[in-house]
Amino acid sequence: MRNAGLYVFACEVGGVHPALIEAMAAQKPVLYLDTPENRETAADAGIDFRADRADLAAAITRLLRDASLRQELGRKAGERAARIFGWEETTQKYESLFSELLGQNGKPTRAMGNP
């Protein structure tokens, strides 16, 4: 990953994928298959492409020809990965969820598990 000039993520199943987040955290410009999950993960820190070879080739060519765009997207990707998926943010989200589930008195505030 360290020597990669860009990262192509063509997975269309599986929700938010750690490989895409890892590439972003490594400050690589990412090209991602246009799915709702990938758009939510990368947003404007990458370039989406449709599931056809011509669109992917055009996106790769665009990035290879534009060093400033590669640099900008890499920077945005790193910032987004840290802001959205960093340990501090993730920990805060889990702590909020656990607090909500346990409530003020340490007992569950809503049904959990099987009905």
C-alpha positions, 0 to 999 in steps of 0.5 A: 500500500505504501508504494501505491499511487492510487487505490481501486476499490471495485467491491459491490457487496459487504457494506463499509469495507475495511480495505477502503478505509485502510487505503484512505487512512494511508492517504491514497487517492481512491477510485471506488465502485459507485454503490451507496456504501462506498459513496458514504465511506469515501464521499468527496475523498475519492472518485466513483466509477460505474461497473464498466471497464470504460468508466474505470479506465477513464477514472484511472486515466484522469488520476494518473494525468493529474498529480494535484488531484491525486494529492488533494484526494489523498489528503482528503481521504486521510482526513476523512478516514481519521475523522469518521473512522479513527479510534477516537470517533469509533470509541465515542460512538460505541460509548454513546450506544452503550450509554443509551442501551444501559440508561442512567441506572445501568439497566437496559432502556430498551429490549435487547436480544430475542423478543 
